[in-house]
Structure formats: structure tokens, C-alpha cells
Amino acid sequence: MAKRRKLGNPLALTAMVLLSERPMHAYEIAQTVALTISRSQQFRRFCRNGPYVRPPSRRGS
């Protein structure tokens, strides 16, 4: 089996993957990467803590 190479610049690889899908402006790439990171952090938090269940409201009392 071939030896795996260390990834030198993951941000550059991310930008190249996004640009291979379709042409984008730099601000679109930044926005997409930021949104993806935010969603992955939320997903990891959800998996770690389980679904968030709201406490019952006290408005009726």
C-alpha cells in the first residue's frame, strides 16, 4: 500500500475543491467554508450532547 503524504495546506485544498465544482469569487469561497465549519461544529456538538430538548415553558403558570 502506498504511503500517505502529509497535507501541506488544507485551506488551499478546500479552495481547489470548491473551485472544481463551479467558478466562485473569493468572498463566496470564504462564506462557504465558514458555513461548513459552523455546521460541522454544530453537528459534532449535537452528536456529543444528544438532541436539545427545551424545558417546559412557565408562561401558563
N, C-alpha and C positions, 0 to 999 in steps of 0.2 A: 504494500500500500504506500502511496506517495506521502511524503512528509508535508504537513500543513505549514504554510507560511504565516508569519505574524502579519496582522493587518496594520499597515503603516498609518493610514489616515481614514478612520471610519466616516468622518463627515464628508470627505471627498467622494467616497464610495456611495454614500447616501445621495449626494447631489447627482452623481452619474446615473444611478438607478432611476431617480426621478426624471432626469432629462431624457433617458432612453424611452420613457413612457410617452412623453409629449414635450414640445418646447415650452419652457416656463421662464418667467422673469425671476430675478434674484429674490424679490420680495415674496413671490409665490412659493419658492423653494423654502425660504425661512419660515413662512406661515405653515406650510405643510409639515415640516419637520417638528416645529413647536407643537402643533396639534397632535401629531402622532406620539410624541413623547408624553404629552399631558394625558392622552387616552391610555397609554400603556401603564403609566403610573397609577391612574385610577383603577385600571383592571387589576394590577398587582395588589393594590390596597383592598379591592373587593374580594379577591381570592384569599388574601391573608385574613381578613376580618369577617368574611361572610357578608351576606346581604344586609344592608342597613334597614332596620325596621324602626319607623317613627314611634316614639312613645305616644300613648293616647293623649289627645288634647284635653285641656282642662276648661275649655270655654263653656261647656254645658253646665258646669258646677256652679 
